[in-house]
Amino acid sequence: MIEMALIAQTLVVILVTVAFVSTGTASMFHPLTLYLVFHSLVFVMRPILVHGAGFDNAWLFMGYWPDAQQFVFTLIVSSVALIAFSLACASAGHVRPDLSKARTFSFDRTDIVAFLITTALLAPLAIYSAIQRQGADAFSGTGDIQMERDPMTGQPVYTNTTGYIAEAHSMGLPLTLGIIWVSRFHPLSFIPFIAFVGFRAYLGWGRWAIIMGILGLVLLMLYRTRTRWFRLWHVAVGLPVLAIFTTLGNNRGALKDVITGDAPFSSIFRMTSHDGGRMIDALANQDLANFDFLAFILWVVPGQSATYTYFTQYLQLFTEPIPRVLWPGKPVGAPIKWVQLHDFGNFANLTTSLPGDGWMSGGWLGLIVTMAVVGLILGKLHRWFWTKGFVNRYGVLFYCAFLPLSLQWFRDGNITIVKFSFFSLLPILLWIGLTRALHAWGILEDDPLRPGAPRRVAPQKLVPRNIVRSP
């Protein structure tokens, strides 16, 4: 029964992909492309490995093992989520990308001054946050940033700082991408981005930021080269990055051990453990285990919980912005908790995924509503980009920095997209605001490079007329 369901699951994603490509709107700039990649990894490849390769680490961690009927039901729910999202996103974002109209942007002095001010204001905070995060384990009580795990929800909570400082390091990504964009891909402009990615890999945490940062850079490069899809060299570069991502998932200190000389360089790409385990077991960690987590959610809600959340988890949007240092009694997570997954198993630090979050909100209805609403939002954003944003030098950077964040939205569900977007888009929004303010205040209006500036005509050299003398 499971084998037939896995075949059907694969056929569904193939049919959706073929239908999507046939519309002529498909490209790496479409949110549906990213969801198809996400779905294929966590709801097609993962269950195949769980069933065929015996991946049971997630089951052991949660203390839950599904039977064959629950396994198949999880596949069905994920396929329905895919169809609902695809229909909404494809219809709302039905615009054929026309990169022939893409522009080669130039930046005037006002743009550059505004970006330098933005960097001067935010970069010190991002660097300070990154330095704070490189200390000892946050849960050991010895690091500069300390955390503890809430026993009721299993979620980590900062105890000696606020998330505004602890997570400010995420601003390094849009700032370094902005340097590349404003410098128009000058070779030296890549140095801050490489340093940011290398530092995150060295620390071992924030691996998803590495993936999203590289994806954002690739989107900018695709726009610059008027290309809709990855090229072969992009794939060639991406494979080692994915290998490092997997290695850091199994050993957060892998790159640090190589740099300090405690491990050989080849260990970064080692796909087997020292005890001679199978190479495929390197993929058994929790990074792509949303299928396993979804199966647990479908078992809990409403069978064990006897209720749904009825979208109350989104009330956290109103409580999350308040720092805990100002509100010591602030609820961990949503202020109203109709369902606590941690009550029925070990769900500490795990993610619900967007389909799981929708199912918790109201079963089949909650699933379809959640997937359709998110699909509509991202589809509308795609339509905006190809009708207005792609000819705007700020809009291109904004879209290419935001679109990769949707992967985190698909994986985490809930309100995490708002938190990630705050730090990832704040530098760009501040840059736009400062640029407009400088223009409104008339500062740097003498810049000859600004749009609409009058052209200076060089004075013509007076040439004396030939004088014809009469004989």
C-alpha positions as CSV (number, residue, x, y, z in Angstrom):
1,M,0.0,0.0,0.0
2,I,2.8,2.4,0.9
3,E,4.7,1.7,-2.3
4,M,1.6,2.5,-4.5
5,A,1.0,5.7,-2.5
6,L,4.7,6.8,-3.0
7,I,4.3,6.2,-6.8
8,A,1.1,8.3,-6.8
9,Q,2.8,11.0,-4.8
10,T,5.6,11.2,-7.4
11,L,3.1,11.3,-10.2
12,V,1.2,14.2,-8.6
13,V,4.3,16.4,-8.4
14,I,5.3,15.5,-12.0
15,L,1.8,16.4,-13.3
16,V,1.7,19.7,-11.4
17,T,5.2,20.5,-12.7
18,V,4.3,19.8,-16.3
19,A,1.1,21.9,-16.0
20,F,3.1,24.7,-14.4
21,V,5.8,24.7,-17.1
22,S,3.2,24.6,-19.9
23,T,1.7,27.9,-18.7
24,G,4.9,29.7,-19.8
25,T,5.2,31.5,-16.5
26,A,7.7,29.2,-14.9
27,S,11.1,30.4,-14.0
28,M,13.5,30.5,-11.0
29,F,11.7,33.8,-10.0
30,H,8.4,32.1,-9.5
31,P,7.4,31.1,-5.9
32,L,5.8,28.0,-7.2
33,T,9.1,26.8,-8.5
34,L,10.5,27.0,-4.9
35,Y,7.5,25.2,-3.4
36,L,7.9,22.4,-6.0
37,V,11.5,22.0,-4.9
38,F,10.5,22.1,-1.3
39,H,7.7,19.6,-1.8
40,S,9.9,17.3,-3.8
41,L,12.5,17.1,-1.1
42,V,10.4,16.8,2.0
43,F,7.2,15.1,0.8
44,V,8.5,13.0,-2.0
45,M,12.2,12.1,-1.5
46,R,12.0,12.0,2.3
47,P,9.1,9.5,2.6
48,I,10.8,7.3,0.0
49,L,14.0,7.3,2.1
50,V,12.0,6.8,5.3
51,H,10.3,3.8,3.9
52,G,13.1,2.4,1.7
53,A,16.2,3.3,3.7
54,G,14.7,2.9,7.2
55,F,15.1,6.5,8.4
56,D,13.7,6.4,11.9
57,N,15.7,9.1,13.7
58,A,12.7,11.5,13.7
59,W,10.4,8.8,15.0
60,L,12.8,8.0,17.8
61,F,13.2,11.7,18.7
62,M,9.4,12.3,18.8
63,G,8.5,9.0,20.3
64,Y,5.9,8.3,17.6
65,W,5.7,5.6,14.8
66,P,3.0,5.8,12.2
67,D,1.3,2.7,10.8
68,A,0.8,2.2,7.1
69,Q,-2.5,4.0,7.1
70,Q,-1.1,7.1,8.8
71,F,1.9,7.0,6.4
72,V,-0.4,7.1,3.4
73,F,-2.7,9.7,4.9
74,T,0.3,12.0,5.4
75,L,1.1,11.7,1.7
76,I,-2.4,12.5,0.7
77,V,-2.5,15.6,2.9
78,S,0.8,16.9,1.5
79,S,-0.5,16.4,-2.1
80,V,-3.7,18.2,-1.4
81,A,-1.6,21.1,0.1
82,L,0.6,21.1,-3.1
83,I,-2.5,21.3,-5.3
84,A,-4.1,24.1,-3.3
85,F,-1.0,26.2,-3.2
86,S,-0.2,25.6,-6.9
87,L,-3.7,26.6,-8.1
88,A,-3.7,29.8,-6.0
89,C,-0.1,30.8,-6.7
90,A,-0.2,30.0,-10.4
91,S,-3.5,31.9,-11.0
92,A,-2.5,35.0,-9.0
93,G,1.0,35.1,-10.4
94,H,0.1,34.4,-14.1
95,V,2.6,36.7,-15.8
96,R,5.1,35.6,-18.4
97,P,8.5,36.8,-17.4
98,D,10.1,39.0,-20.1
99,L,13.8,39.4,-19.2
100,S,14.4,41.2,-22.5
101,K,13.0,44.3,-20.9
102,A,15.3,44.0,-17.8
103,R,17.5,47.0,-17.3
104,T,21.1,47.6,-16.5
105,F,20.8,49.9,-13.6
106,S,23.1,52.7,-12.5
107,F,23.2,54.3,-9.1
108,D,23.5,58.0,-8.5
109,R,25.3,59.7,-5.7
110,T,22.2,59.9,-3.6
111,D,21.7,56.1,-3.9
112,I,25.2,55.4,-2.8
113,V,25.2,57.9,0.1
114,A,21.9,56.5,1.3
115,F,23.3,53.0,1.2
116,L,26.5,54.0,3.0
117,I,24.4,55.6,5.7
118,T,22.3,52.4,6.0
119,T,25.4,50.3,6.2
120,A,27.0,52.6,8.8
121,L,23.8,52.3,11.0
122,L,23.1,48.6,10.7
123,A,26.4,46.9,10.0
124,P,27.9,47.5,13.6
125,L,24.8,45.9,15.2
126,A,24.9,42.9,12.8
127,I,28.6,42.4,13.5
128,Y,28.1,42.7,17.2
129,S,25.3,40.2,17.1
130,A,27.5,37.7,15.1
131,I,30.4,38.1,17.5
132,Q,28.0,37.5,20.5
133,R,26.7,34.3,18.8
134,Q,30.2,32.8,18.4
135,G,30.6,32.1,22.1
136,A,29.9,28.8,23.9
137,D,26.7,26.8,23.7
138,A,23.8,29.1,24.4
139,F,22.1,26.5,26.5
140,S,25.1,25.8,28.7
141,G,24.9,29.2,30.5
142,T,28.4,30.2,29.5
143,G,27.9,32.0,26.2
144,D,27.4,35.7,25.7
145,I,23.9,34.9,24.5
146,Q,22.1,32.5,26.8
147,M,18.9,30.6,26.2
148,E,16.7,28.0,27.9
149,R,14.1,25.7,26.6
150,D,10.5,26.3,27.7
151,P,9.4,23.0,29.2
152,M,5.8,23.4,28.1
153,T,6.4,24.2,24.4
154,G,10.0,23.0,23.9
155,Q,10.8,26.4,22.3
156,P,14.1,28.2,23.0
157,V,13.8,31.5,24.9
158,Y,16.5,34.1,25.3
159,T,17.3,34.8,29.0
160,N,20.0,37.5,29.0
161,T,19.2,39.5,25.8
162,T,16.5,40.2,23.3
163,G,15.9,38.7,19.9
164,Y,16.4,42.1,18.3
165,I,20.1,41.9,19.2
166,A,20.6,38.1,19.0
167,E,19.1,37.9,15.5
168,A,20.5,41.1,14.1
169,H,23.3,39.1,12.5
170,S,20.7,38.2,9.8
171,M,21.0,41.7,8.4
172,G,24.4,40.8,7.1
173,L,22.8,39.0,4.3
174,P,20.9,41.9,2.7
175,L,23.7,44.3,3.4
176,T,26.3,42.1,1.6
177,L,23.9,41.5,-1.3
178,G,23.3,45.2,-1.5
179,I,27.0,45.9,-1.8
180,I,27.2,43.5,-4.8
181,W,24.1,45.1,-6.4
182,V,25.1,48.7,-5.9
183,S,28.6,48.0,-7.1
184,R,27.1,46.3,-10.2
185,F,28.8,43.0,-9.5
186,H,32.4,44.4,-9.2
187,P,34.6,41.4,-8.3
188,L,35.7,43.1,-5.0
189,S,32.1,43.6,-4.0
190,F,31.8,39.8,-3.4
191,I,34.3,39.8,-0.6
192,P,31.8,40.9,2.2
193,F,29.3,38.3,1.0
194,I,31.9,35.5,1.0
195,A,33.0,36.6,4.4
196,F,29.4,36.5,5.7
197,V,28.7,33.0,4.3
198,G,32.1,31.7,5.5
199,F,31.6,33.0,9.0
200,R,28.2,31.4,9.3
201,A,29.6,28.1,8.0
202,Y,32.5,28.4,10.5
203,L,30.1,28.8,13.4
204,G,27.9,26.0,12.1
205,W,24.6,27.7,12.9
206,G,22.3,29.5,10.5
207,R,22.8,27.0,7.7
208,W,19.5,28.0,6.1
209,A,20.8,31.6,5.9
210,I,23.6,30.3,3.8
211,I,21.3,28.6,1.4
212,M,18.9,31.6,1.1
213,G,21.8,34.0,0.7
214,I,23.3,32.0,-2.1
215,L,19.9,31.6,-3.8
216,G,19.3,35.4,-3.5
217,L,22.7,36.0,-5.1
218,V,22.0,33.6,-7.9
219,L,18.6,35.3,-8.6
220,L,20.4,38.7,-8.9
221,M,22.9,37.1,-11.3
222,L,20.1,35.5,-13.4
223,Y,18.4,38.9,-13.7
224,R,21.7,40.5,-14.7
225,T,22.3,37.8,-17.4
226,R,18.7,37.8,-18.6
227,T,18.3,34.1,-17.7
228,R,15.2,32.4,-16.4
229,W,16.8,29.1,-15.1
230,F,19.9,27.9,-13.5
231,R,22.9,27.3,-15.7
232,L,25.1,24.2,-15.4
233,W,27.8,26.1,-13.5
234,H,25.3,27.2,-11.0
235,V,24.4,23.5,-10.3
236,A,28.1,22.6,-10.2
237,V,28.7,25.2,-7.5
238,G,25.5,24.3,-5.7
239,L,26.3,20.6,-5.1
240,P,29.3,21.3,-2.9
241,V,27.2,23.9,-1.0
242,L,24.5,21.3,-0.4
243,A,27.2,18.8,0.7
244,I,28.5,21.3,3.3
245,F,25.0,22.1,4.4
246,T,24.4,18.3,5.1
247,T,27.8,18.0,6.8
248,L,27.1,21.0,9.1
249,G,23.7,19.4,9.9
250,N,25.3,16.3,11.2
251,N,28.3,18.2,12.8
252,R,27.9,21.9,13.4
253,G,31.7,22.2,14.2
254,A,32.9,20.5,11.0
255,L,34.3,23.6,9.3
256,K,35.7,24.9,12.6
257,D,37.5,21.6,13.1
258,V,39.1,21.8,9.7
259,I,40.3,25.4,10.2
260,T,41.8,24.6,13.7
261,G,43.5,21.5,12.2
262,D,41.4,19.0,14.2
263,A,40.0,17.4,11.1
264,P,41.2,17.0,7.4
265,F,39.7,19.2,4.7
266,S,38.1,16.1,3.1
267,S,35.9,15.7,6.2
268,I,33.7,18.6,5.1
269,F,32.4,16.5,2.2
270,R,32.4,13.2,4.0
271,M,29.0,11.6,3.5
272,T,29.6,8.7,5.9
273,S,30.3,8.6,9.6
274,H,33.5,7.3,11.2
275,D,31.7,4.1,12.4
276,G,31.3,3.0,8.7
277,G,27.7,3.8,8.4
278,R,25.9,4.1,5.0
279,M,26.5,7.1,2.9
280,I,22.8,7.7,2.6
281,D,22.5,8.1,6.3
282,A,24.0,11.6,6.0
283,L,20.5,12.6,4.8
284,A,18.7,11.2,7.8
285,N,19.0,14.3,10.0
286,Q,16.0,16.6,10.7
287,D,16.7,19.3,8.1
288,L,14.3,17.8,5.6
289,A,12.1,15.7,7.9
290,N,8.9,17.8,7.6
291,F,7.1,14.6,6.3
292,D,7.9,13.0,9.6
293,F,6.7,16.0,11.6
294,L,3.6,16.3,9.5
295,A,2.7,12.7,10.2
296,F,3.0,13.4,14.0
297,I,0.8,16.5,13.6
298,L,-1.9,14.5,11.8
299,W,-1.9,12.0,14.6
300,V,-2.1,14.6,17.3
301,V,-4.7,16.9,15.7
302,P,-7.5,16.3,16.4
303,G,-7.3,12.7,17.4
304,Q,-5.3,13.4,20.6
305,S,-5.8,17.1,21.1
306,A,-9.6,16.9,20.5
307,T,-9.5,20.4,19.0
308,Y,-7.8,22.6,16.4
309,T,-5.9,25.9,16.9
310,Y,-8.5,27.8,14.7
311,F,-5.7,30.1,13.5
312,T,-5.0,31.5,17.0
313,Q,-1.3,30.8,16.6
314,Y,-1.2,34.0,14.4
315,L,-2.1,36.1,17.5
316,Q,1.6,35.8,18.2
317,L,2.0,38.6,15.6
318,F,0.8,41.0,18.3
319,T,2.9,39.7,21.2
320,E,6.2,38.7,19.5
321,P,7.4,42.3,18.8
322,I,7.4,43.1,22.5
323,P,10.9,42.4,24.0
324,R,10.8,39.8,26.8
325,V,13.0,42.1,28.9
326,L,10.1,44.6,28.9
327,W,7.5,41.9,29.4
328,P,9.0,39.1,31.6
329,G,5.7,37.2,31.6
330,K,5.3,37.2,27.8
331,P,3.8,33.9,26.5
332,V,6.2,31.6,24.8
333,G,4.8,31.2,21.3
334,A,1.1,32.0,20.7
335,P,-0.7,33.7,23.6
336,I,-3.6,31.3,23.1
337,K,-2.7,27.6,22.9
338,W,-5.5,25.3,21.9
339,V,-3.0,22.6,20.8
340,Q,0.3,21.9,22.4
341,L,2.2,19.4,20.2
342,H,4.9,19.0,22.9
343,D,2.2,17.5,25.2
344,F,2.0,14.4,23.1
345,G,5.7,13.8,22.2
346,N,9.0,15.4,21.9
347,F,8.5,18.3,19.4
348,A,11.2,20.5,20.8
349,N,12.7,22.8,18.2
350,L,10.9,21.1,15.3
351,T,8.9,22.8,12.5
352,T,5.3,22.3,11.6
353,S,5.7,23.2,7.9
354,L,3.0,25.3,6.1
355,P,0.8,22.2,5.5
356,G,1.1,21.2,9.1
357,D,0.3,24.7,10.3
358,G,-2.8,24.7,8.1
359,W,-4.0,21.4,9.3
360,M,-3.6,22.4,12.9
361,S,-5.8,25.5,12.2
362,G,-8.8,23.5,11.1
363,G,-8.2,20.2,9.4
364,W,-9.0,20.0,5.7
365,L,-10.5,23.5,5.7
366,G,-7.6,25.0,7.5
367,L,-5.1,23.3,5.2
368,I,-6.7,24.5,2.0
369,V,-7.3,28.1,3.4
370,T,-3.7,28.4,4.6
371,M,-2.1,27.0,1.4
372,A,-4.4,29.1,-0.8
373,V,-3.9,32.4,1.1
374,V,-0.1,32.0,1.1
375,G,-0.2,31.0,-2.6
376,L,-2.2,34.1,-3.4
377,I,0.2,36.4,-1.5
378,L,3.3,35.0,-3.2
379,G,1.5,34.9,-6.5
380,K,0.5,38.5,-6.3
381,L,4.1,39.4,-5.3
382,H,5.3,37.6,-8.5
383,R,2.8,39.5,-10.6
384,W,4.0,42.8,-9.1
385,F,7.6,41.9,-9.8
386,W,7.0,41.3,-13.5
387,T,4.7,44.2,-14.0
388,K,6.5,46.9,-12.0
389,G,9.3,45.7,-9.8
390,F,11.7,44.2,-12.3
391,V,12.3,47.6,-13.9
392,N,13.1,49.3,-10.6
393,R,16.6,49.0,-9.1
394,Y,15.2,48.8,-5.6
395,G,12.4,46.4,-6.5
396,V,14.8,43.8,-8.0
397,L,17.0,43.6,-4.9
398,F,13.9,43.5,-2.6
399,Y,12.3,40.6,-4.6
400,C,15.5,38.6,-4.9
401,A,16.2,39.0,-1.2
402,F,12.6,38.1,-0.1
403,L,11.8,35.2,-2.5
404,P,14.3,32.8,-0.9
405,L,12.7,33.4,2.5
406,S,9.6,31.6,1.2
407,L,11.6,28.4,1.7
408,Q,11.7,29.1,5.4
409,W,8.0,29.9,5.3
410,F,7.2,26.6,3.7
411,R,9.4,24.7,6.2
412,D,8.4,26.5,9.4
413,G,4.8,27.7,8.9
414,N,3.3,30.0,11.5
415,I,4.7,33.6,11.7
416,T,8.4,32.9,11.3
417,I,8.3,34.5,7.8
418,V,7.6,37.9,9.6
419,K,10.5,37.5,11.9
420,F,12.9,36.5,9.1
421,S,11.6,39.3,6.8
422,F,12.1,41.9,9.4
423,F,15.8,41.5,9.6
424,S,16.3,40.5,5.9
425,L,14.3,43.4,4.4
426,L,15.0,46.1,7.0
427,P,18.3,47.3,5.4
428,I,16.7,47.4,2.0
429,L,13.6,49.3,3.2
430,L,15.8,51.7,5.2
431,W,18.0,52.3,2.1
432,I,14.9,53.2,0.0
433,G,13.5,55.4,2.8
434,L,16.8,57.3,3.1
435,T,17.1,57.8,-0.6
436,R,13.6,59.3,-0.9
437,A,14.3,61.5,2.1
438,L,17.5,62.8,0.6
439,H,15.7,63.6,-2.6
440,A,12.8,65.2,-0.7
441,W,15.1,67.4,1.3
442,G,16.9,68.5,-1.8
443,I,20.2,67.1,-0.6
444,L,22.7,66.1,-3.3
445,E,20.4,67.6,-6.0
446,D,23.5,68.8,-7.8
447,D,24.4,65.2,-8.7
448,P,24.8,65.0,-12.4
449,L,24.1,61.3,-12.4
450,R,20.7,61.4,-10.7
451,P,17.7,60.4,-12.9
452,G,16.2,63.4,-14.7
453,A,19.3,65.6,-14.2
454,P,19.8,68.1,-17.1
455,R,22.5,67.2,-19.4
456,R,25.5,69.5,-19.5
457,V,26.3,70.6,-23.0
458,A,29.9,71.3,-23.6
459,P,30.5,74.8,-25.0
460,Q,31.2,74.8,-28.7
461,K,34.4,76.2,-29.9
462,L,34.0,79.2,-32.1
463,V,35.5,78.8,-35.5
464,P,36.0,82.1,-37.4
465,R,34.4,82.1,-40.8
466,N,36.6,82.2,-43.9
467,I,36.9,85.7,-45.1
468,V,36.9,86.0,-48.9
469,R,38.9,89.0,-50.0
470,S,38.0,90.7,-53.2
471,P,40.9,90.8,-55.7
